[in-house]
Amino acid sequence: MPNTNIRSVTPHVLMADLAEPFAYSQAWYRRRGAMLVEVTTEDGITGWGEAFGPPELTAPVVAWLAPLVIGQDAMAREAIWQALYNRLRDHGQRGLVVEAISAIDIALWDIAGHALGLPVHRLLGGPLRMEVEAYATGFYRRDRDDHLAYLTEEAAQRRAEGFRILKLKTGWGLQEDIALTKAFRAAIGPDCGLLVDCNHAYDAPAAIAYGRAVADLDIGWFEEPVPPEDIAGYLEVKARQPIPVAGGEAVFARWGFAEMIARRSVDILQPDVAACGGISELKKIADMASAFGMRVNPHVWGTGVTLAASLHLLAVLPDNPPGLFPRPPLLELDRSPHPVRDSLLEVPIEAKAGRVRVPDGPGLGIRVDRAALTRFAA
Ligand SMILES: [Mg+2]
């Protein structure tokens, strides 16, 4: 067994300009970035992690936490998680702090896999499955007038690539959203899976009106209808419109999800491995959800580091419910522009016919291209 004491913890802030800006309901993106964490051990094993959230804000948190991690045994990831969370519990139970801890935790799982010569999904007790169906995220708003035209063109591309489920972004105003959703469904036809995500652009009455207006369009889930703090609003939306409700990408650690689960505020939980506390914490959240019979479909929006970590978890998430004909969890595959993501891994993780293989190399099963770290360093 190598010496797995931690020698260094290094945040990398990467950034790239977008050729064409795009928006979700809360902001425009003109650049896209990533905050990767590189953890090395005394014996030279390197683990990679990633944080959701603004890279230039999560990196200083990682730098602040680094002295608490250096010198510890990387294999003691549970002990390290608790030490980091407890150190900032009084100040950072949500948001940037938990995102930074997520990145460190993911890197420690990567190290553990390399130290033992096993992929992360085997350390987690899997696999239950080595391939998952992916749905295509994208369909963001561009600074043009012909929204339906470019969204329809994007849908045709994804269908041609083999995706069978698409997720449409809404949150452009209630009447416009209703018209857009109807037109988009008509354009993609009745056989394509359709999910909608407004990124909490509505309050409960507006979300209920939207859900009722598009009730007959066979929508798989309605994501983040209202702000994440509004648990009572989620419960109203769930009760008063027919589309299953999803949420959780802006919820943090087991305590945030405990309230959603106990109050059953959504039908589908969407913890993000790079935000909710890492692989260690997402597994705990998924186990809690399983005890309450709730579906889990992790939120994924980052580079291949987050994607690989999510795939190892997807390899072990239980079918809900189990049976001969289960409905396995889906992978969210972001297909919107992200220059850093597209060149970060030496061997990119890609969908074939809408399905993605779980990596089977040691650790996360990925190799980061150091030239990309230099090229996109901010
Ligand atoms: Mg979302």
Residues whose N, C-alpha, C, O or C-beta is under 5 A from the ligand:
A	BS01	MG	D197 E223
